[in-house]
């Protein structure tokens, strides 16, 4: 990209920023490569997201082992990318993977301790079970693995019970700690 094109794109993004567009904040941060700039997590409080350089298969196993080490039970694992690849003839050879993902798996897991605690408070909190974390990588950078999940504290924040968000935060911190302890540093 030449200087003129860069200036034009920054000017366009600046106009969008004035209107408060989150996508523009992300685009400007990526274009300017500002350390500590906005991430998708900054614009979407419902998600927790971590990007690391690692072997996808090894990291997937590390994350599952980390969850199990913290007394989470793995309920199932869905090969999201594989399911689409298997059905690419039905979905359309040019339409089944338009963004270039490499791998994408969802790991579903539960916590007996969490279930005991929350189901004795409000059965509506059962909406969180099972929890899910997704790991994905892209074809253009297969060693960059993204780990993403919906924050339990965000979901429970909308319940009338003032303790709901604290319960969600507690389990969220347990899940994040299990993942962070399991990944190579």
CORTA-V809564 format. One record per residue. N is the residue number from 0. RES is the residue in one letter. SS is DSSP state (~ for helix, > for strand, _ for the rest). OMEGA is omega in whole degrees, 0 to 359 (NA if undefined). Layout:
n:res:ss:omega
N:RES:SS:OMEGA
N:RES:SS:OMEGA
//
This chain:
n:res:ss:omega
0:X:_:180
1:X:_:185
2:X:~:181
3:X:~:179
4:X:~:178
5:X:~:179
6:X:~:179
7:X:~:181
8:X:~:178
9:X:~:179
10:X:~:178
11:X:~:180
12:X:~:179
13:X:~:177
14:X:~:179
15:X:~:180
16:X:~:181
17:X:~:179
18:X:_:175
19:X:_:182
20:X:_:179
21:X:~:180
22:X:~:179
23:X:~:177
24:X:~:180
25:X:~:180
26:X:~:179
27:X:~:180
28:X:~:180
29:X:~:182
30:X:~:183
31:X:~:180
32:X:_:181
33:X:_:176
34:X:_:180
35:X:_:181
36:X:_:183
37:X:_:174
38:X:_:177
39:X:~:180
40:X:~:179
41:X:~:184
42:X:~:181
43:X:_:183
44:X:_:181
45:X:_:185
46:X:>:169
47:X:>:187
48:X:>:179
49:X:>:177
50:X:>:178
51:X:>:176
52:X:>:180
53:X:_:173
54:X:_:186
55:X:~:184
56:X:~:180
57:X:~:180
58:X:~:178
59:X:~:179
60:X:~:178
61:X:~:181
62:X:~:179
63:X:~:179
64:X:~:178
65:X:~:178
66:X:~:180
67:X:~:178
68:X:~:179
69:X:_:174
70:X:_:169
71:X:_:177
72:X:>:176
73:X:>:183
74:X:>:180
75:X:>:177
76:X:>:180
77:X:>:176
78:X:>:184
79:X:~:180
80:X:~:180
81:X:~:179
82:X:~:178
83:X:~:180
84:X:~:179
85:X:~:184
86:X:_:184
87:X:~:178
88:X:~:178
89:X:~:183
90:X:~:182
91:X:_:184
92:X:_:181
93:X:_:184
94:X:_:188
95:X:_:181
96:X:_:185
97:X:_:181
98:X:_:174
99:X:_:175
100:X:>:179
101:X:>:181
102:X:>:173
103:X:>:179
104:X:>:175
105:X:>:177
106:X:>:180
107:X:>:184
108:X:>:180
109:X:>:177
110:X:_:178
111:X:~:179
112:X:~:179
113:X:~:180
114:X:~:180
115:X:~:182
116:X:~:188
117:X:~:181
118:X:~:174
119:X:_:175
120:X:_:184
121:X:_:182
122:X:~:179
123:X:~:178
124:X:~:179
125:X:~:178
126:X:~:180
127:X:~:186
128:X:_:357
129:X:_:173
130:X:>:179
131:X:>:171
132:X:>:180
133:X:>:173
134:X:>:177
135:X:>:174
136:X:>:182
137:X:>:181
138:X:_:183
139:X:_:178
140:X:>:187
141:X:>:179
142:X:>:175
143:X:>:183
144:X:>:178
145:X:>:175
146:X:>:185
147:X:>:176
148:X:>:172
149:X:>:181
150:X:_:176
151:X:~:180
152:X:~:179
153:X:~:181
154:X:~:183
155:X:~:180
156:X:_:184
157:X:_:175
158:X:_:181
159:X:_:182
160:X:_:181
161:X:_:178
162:X:_:186
163:X:~:182
164:X:~:179
165:X:~:177
166:X:~:178
167:X:~:180
168:X:~:180
169:X:~:181
170:X:~:177
171:X:~:180
172:X:~:176
173:X:~:181
174:X:~:181
175:X:~:179
176:X:~:179
177:X:~:179
178:X:~:183
179:X:~:179
180:X:~:185
181:X:~:185
182:X:_:179
183:X:_:181
184:X:_:NA
//
